[in-house]
Amino acid sequence: MIVEREKYLQALLKKRWNGQIKIVTGIRRCGKSTLLFGLFRQALIDSGVRQSQIIILELDSDANEKYRNPDALSAYIRQKIIDPREKYYVLLDEIQYAISKEELKNKDNPVKLYSVLNGLLHLGNVDVYVTGSNSKMLSKDISTEFRGRGDVIKVYPFSFNEYYRASGKDKFDAYNEYVMFGGMPYLLNLDSDNEKHEYLAGLFEEIYFKDIEERYDVATPGILRELASALSSSVGSLTNASKISKSIKTAKNISIDPETIGKYLNYLTDSFLFSEAARYDVKGKKYFEYPYKYYSV
């Protein structure tokens, strides 16, 4: 089932040929690939763009592992651009696979992939769209990395309106499901509460937590889980690293310093599992440095 996501689709269509790299980002499995390769691609075809003008590559597929090398990726795309008089659309999925850990750690050296994407724009007849699931690689310092040529579109799981229209259920029943399980798109394919619980638990354990642990070499993964649990049980409450450290100590008798908590908080927000809201001082017209509120995506 493909759910129409008109808000995001129209945003992509309006940004065509704006001279920037369109970066579709957000939590994994929230529907970015379907938006880009399903809805957007079909909209291009419906507008008269030929299949040969749309270059697609999914970097999270093992079949395309060799193209995670930026040089190989550049060569592959450029060989597909056969007519300089034609306009081409390049659609790349999960581009974080083409960025090495070494590149992320050494901030003084530019990321090779960004040069490749900027190079494609310089051809003049190429419009570039990418998806990614980590803000550290894609949206933080985006203007610097892409030399001002990065245009971010952040995608979230289904809104209630999207979920309700796609579910085909009574509004009351759809709402009860939505507030219990959220709006991850695949939930619409599952019938029982047990299946939905298992799917969401699997996302956390097999994708979200493992992804964070591997990317950041997390030394104490158990603390990462405790932190996610603590945030989930106090959504919308004012909190900070010190407060969370004390609550974990009280509830679980686990000692963890606020610095580590702060670092892990960044991991969870960088991976889009949680969003951070800062307090605003109306009189002073500035944001407070802390405490924050955290909301589960």
C-alpha positions as CSV (number, residue, x, y, z in Angstrom):
1,M,0.0,0.0,0.0
2,I,1.3,3.4,-1.0
3,V,-0.1,6.3,1.0
4,E,-0.2,9.7,-0.6
5,R,2.0,12.1,1.3
6,E,1.0,15.3,-0.4
7,K,2.8,17.7,1.8
8,Y,6.2,16.2,1.2
9,L,5.6,15.4,-2.4
10,Q,4.6,19.0,-3.2
11,A,7.7,20.2,-1.3
12,L,9.9,18.0,-3.6
13,L,8.1,19.1,-6.8
14,K,8.5,22.8,-5.9
15,K,12.2,22.4,-5.3
16,R,13.0,20.8,-8.7
17,W,15.9,22.5,-10.5
18,N,16.5,25.0,-7.7
19,G,20.3,24.5,-8.0
20,Q,20.5,22.6,-4.7
21,I,20.8,19.0,-3.5
22,K,17.5,17.9,-2.1
23,I,18.1,16.0,1.1
24,V,15.2,13.9,2.3
25,T,16.0,12.9,5.9
26,G,14.3,11.5,9.0
27,I,14.1,8.4,11.2
28,R,14.6,5.1,9.4
29,R,11.5,3.3,8.1
30,C,9.4,6.4,8.2
31,G,8.7,6.3,4.4
32,K,11.5,8.4,2.9
33,S,12.3,5.8,0.2
34,T,8.6,5.3,-0.7
35,L,8.3,9.1,-1.0
36,L,11.3,9.5,-3.3
37,F,11.3,6.3,-5.4
38,G,7.5,5.7,-5.4
39,L,5.5,9.0,-5.2
40,F,8.1,11.5,-6.5
41,R,9.4,9.2,-9.3
42,Q,5.8,8.5,-10.4
43,A,5.0,12.2,-10.4
44,L,8.1,12.9,-12.6
45,I,6.9,10.2,-15.1
46,D,3.4,11.6,-15.1
47,S,4.8,15.0,-15.9
48,G,6.5,13.6,-19.0
49,V,10.0,12.6,-17.7
50,R,11.3,9.4,-19.3
51,Q,12.5,6.5,-17.3
52,S,16.0,6.9,-18.9
53,Q,16.2,10.4,-17.4
54,I,15.8,9.1,-13.8
55,I,18.9,7.5,-12.3
56,I,18.1,5.5,-9.1
57,L,20.5,3.8,-6.7
58,E,19.8,2.3,-3.3
59,L,23.0,2.3,-1.3
60,D,21.6,0.2,1.6
61,S,21.3,-2.8,-0.8
62,D,24.1,-5.3,-0.7
63,A,23.8,-5.5,-4.5
64,N,25.1,-1.9,-4.7
65,E,27.8,-2.2,-2.0
66,K,30.6,-1.2,-4.5
67,Y,28.9,2.1,-5.1
68,R,29.4,3.1,-1.5
69,N,32.8,4.1,-2.7
70,P,32.3,7.8,-3.8
71,D,34.5,7.4,-6.8
72,A,32.7,4.3,-8.0
73,L,29.3,6.1,-7.4
74,S,30.4,9.1,-9.4
75,A,31.6,7.0,-12.3
76,Y,28.3,5.0,-12.3
77,I,26.1,8.1,-12.4
78,R,28.1,9.9,-15.0
79,Q,28.0,7.0,-17.4
80,K,24.2,7.2,-17.2
81,I,24.2,10.8,-18.2
82,I,24.6,10.2,-21.9
83,D,23.1,13.3,-23.5
84,P,24.2,16.8,-22.4
85,R,21.0,18.2,-23.9
86,E,18.8,16.1,-21.7
87,K,17.8,16.8,-18.1
88,Y,18.5,14.0,-15.6
89,Y,17.2,13.3,-12.1
90,V,19.5,11.4,-9.7
91,L,17.8,9.7,-6.8
92,L,20.1,8.1,-4.2
93,D,18.8,6.2,-1.1
94,E,20.5,6.1,2.3
95,I,23.7,8.0,1.4
96,Q,25.2,7.6,4.8
97,Y,26.5,4.3,3.6
98,A,28.9,6.2,1.3
99,I,30.4,8.1,4.2
100,S,33.1,6.4,6.2
101,K,33.6,6.6,10.0
102,E,37.0,8.1,9.5
103,E,35.5,11.0,7.5
104,L,33.0,11.6,10.3
105,K,35.6,11.6,13.0
106,N,38.0,13.9,11.2
107,K,36.1,17.1,10.8
108,D,39.0,18.9,9.2
109,N,38.8,16.8,6.0
110,P,35.8,17.3,3.7
111,V,33.5,14.3,3.1
112,K,34.3,12.9,-0.4
113,L,30.6,12.1,-1.1
114,Y,29.6,15.8,-0.8
115,S,32.2,16.7,-3.4
116,V,30.7,14.1,-5.7
117,L,27.2,15.4,-5.3
118,N,28.3,19.0,-5.8
119,G,30.2,17.9,-8.9
120,L,27.0,16.5,-10.4
121,L,25.2,19.8,-9.9
122,H,28.0,21.6,-11.7
123,L,27.1,19.6,-14.8
124,G,24.1,21.8,-15.2
125,N,21.7,19.2,-16.5
126,V,21.4,17.1,-13.3
127,D,19.0,17.5,-10.4
128,V,20.1,15.6,-7.3
129,Y,17.9,14.0,-4.6
130,V,19.2,11.9,-1.7
131,T,17.8,10.2,1.4
132,G,19.5,9.6,4.7
133,S,18.8,8.7,8.3
134,N,21.3,10.5,10.3
135,S,21.4,14.3,10.9
136,K,25.1,14.4,11.7
137,M,25.8,13.3,8.2
138,L,23.1,15.2,6.5
139,S,21.6,18.2,8.1
140,K,24.0,19.6,10.8
141,D,26.5,21.9,9.2
142,I,24.7,21.2,5.9
143,S,25.5,24.7,4.4
144,T,29.2,24.2,5.1
145,E,29.4,20.6,3.8
146,F,27.4,21.3,0.6
147,R,28.8,24.8,0.2
148,G,25.3,26.3,0.6
149,R,23.8,23.8,-1.8
150,G,21.9,21.5,0.6
151,D,18.1,21.8,0.8
152,V,16.7,19.7,3.7
153,I,13.3,18.1,3.7
154,K,12.6,16.4,7.0
155,V,10.1,13.5,6.9
156,Y,8.2,12.2,9.9
157,P,6.1,9.1,10.4
158,F,2.4,9.4,9.4
159,S,0.4,12.2,10.9
160,F,-2.9,11.1,12.3
161,N,-4.6,12.5,9.3
162,E,-2.4,10.3,7.0
163,Y,-2.8,7.2,9.2
164,Y,-6.6,7.6,9.4
165,R,-7.1,8.0,5.7
166,A,-4.9,5.1,4.9
167,S,-6.3,2.7,7.6
168,G,-9.9,2.7,6.3
169,K,-11.1,2.4,9.8
170,D,-13.6,4.3,12.0
171,K,-11.9,7.5,13.2
172,F,-12.3,6.5,16.9
173,D,-10.6,3.1,16.3
174,A,-7.9,4.7,14.1
175,Y,-7.1,7.2,16.8
176,N,-6.9,4.6,19.6
177,E,-4.4,2.7,17.4
178,Y,-2.4,5.8,16.5
179,V,-1.9,7.0,20.1
180,M,-0.9,3.5,21.2
181,F,1.5,2.5,18.3
182,G,2.4,5.7,16.5
183,G,2.6,6.4,12.7
184,M,5.3,4.1,11.3
185,P,4.0,3.2,7.9
186,Y,4.4,-0.6,8.0
187,L,2.0,-0.8,11.0
188,L,-0.8,-0.5,8.5
189,N,0.1,-3.9,7.2
190,L,-0.3,-5.6,10.6
191,D,-3.5,-6.7,12.2
192,S,-3.0,-7.7,15.8
193,D,-1.6,-5.6,18.7
194,N,0.9,-8.3,19.3
195,E,2.3,-8.0,15.8
196,K,2.6,-4.3,16.1
197,H,4.4,-4.5,19.5
198,E,6.8,-7.0,18.0
199,Y,7.5,-4.9,14.9
200,L,8.2,-1.7,17.0
201,A,10.4,-3.6,19.4
202,G,12.3,-5.1,16.5
203,L,12.8,-1.6,15.0
204,F,14.4,-0.4,18.2
205,E,16.6,-3.5,18.8
206,E,17.6,-4.5,15.3
207,I,17.8,-1.2,13.6
208,Y,17.8,1.9,15.8
209,F,19.9,0.8,18.7
210,K,22.3,-1.3,16.6
211,D,22.7,1.5,14.1
212,I,23.7,4.0,16.9
213,E,26.0,1.5,18.7
214,E,27.9,0.7,15.5
215,R,28.1,4.3,14.3
216,Y,29.3,5.7,17.5
217,D,31.1,2.7,19.1
218,V,28.8,3.0,22.2
219,A,30.7,1.6,25.2
220,T,27.6,1.0,27.4
221,P,24.6,0.0,25.2
222,G,22.5,-0.8,28.2
223,I,22.7,2.8,29.3
224,L,21.5,3.9,25.9
225,R,18.4,1.7,26.3
226,E,17.8,3.0,29.8
227,L,18.1,6.6,28.6
228,A,15.5,6.0,25.7
229,S,13.2,4.4,28.3
230,A,13.6,7.3,30.7
231,L,12.9,9.8,27.9
232,S,9.8,7.9,26.8
233,S,8.4,7.8,30.3
234,S,8.7,11.6,30.7
235,V,7.8,12.9,27.3
236,G,7.2,16.7,27.5
237,S,8.8,17.1,30.9
238,L,11.6,19.6,31.5
239,T,14.8,17.6,31.8
240,N,18.6,17.7,31.4
241,A,21.5,15.2,31.6
242,S,22.0,15.6,35.3
243,K,18.3,15.0,36.1
244,I,18.2,11.9,33.9
245,S,21.4,10.6,35.5
246,K,19.9,10.9,38.9
247,S,16.6,9.3,37.9
248,I,18.4,6.3,36.3
249,K,20.4,5.9,39.5
250,T,17.2,6.0,41.6
251,A,15.2,3.6,39.4
252,K,17.8,1.2,38.3
253,N,20.7,1.7,40.8
254,I,23.0,2.3,37.8
255,S,25.6,5.1,38.1
256,I,26.3,7.0,34.9
257,D,27.8,10.5,34.7
258,P,25.9,13.4,33.1
259,E,28.5,13.8,30.4
260,T,27.8,10.4,29.1
261,I,24.1,11.0,29.3
262,G,24.6,14.2,27.3
263,K,26.6,12.4,24.7
264,Y,23.9,9.7,24.4
265,L,21.2,12.2,24.2
266,N,22.9,13.7,21.1
267,Y,23.1,10.2,19.6
268,L,19.3,9.7,20.0
269,T,18.4,13.1,18.6
270,D,20.9,12.8,15.7
271,S,19.3,9.5,14.7
272,F,15.9,11.2,14.9
273,L,14.5,8.9,17.6
274,F,13.8,12.0,19.7
275,S,13.3,15.7,19.0
276,E,14.5,18.3,21.4
277,A,12.6,21.5,22.3
278,A,14.4,24.4,24.0
279,R,12.7,26.8,26.4
280,Y,12.3,30.3,25.2
281,D,12.7,33.4,27.5
282,V,10.0,35.8,26.3
283,K,11.4,38.7,28.3
284,G,15.0,38.1,27.4
285,K,14.1,37.1,23.8
286,K,16.5,34.2,23.8
287,Y,16.5,30.4,24.3
288,F,17.6,28.9,27.6
289,E,20.6,26.5,27.3
290,Y,18.8,24.0,29.5
291,P,16.6,22.2,30.6
292,Y,14.9,20.9,27.4
293,K,11.9,18.9,26.6
294,Y,12.2,15.7,24.6
295,Y,9.5,14.2,22.3
296,S,9.5,10.7,20.8
297,V,9.4,10.7,17.0
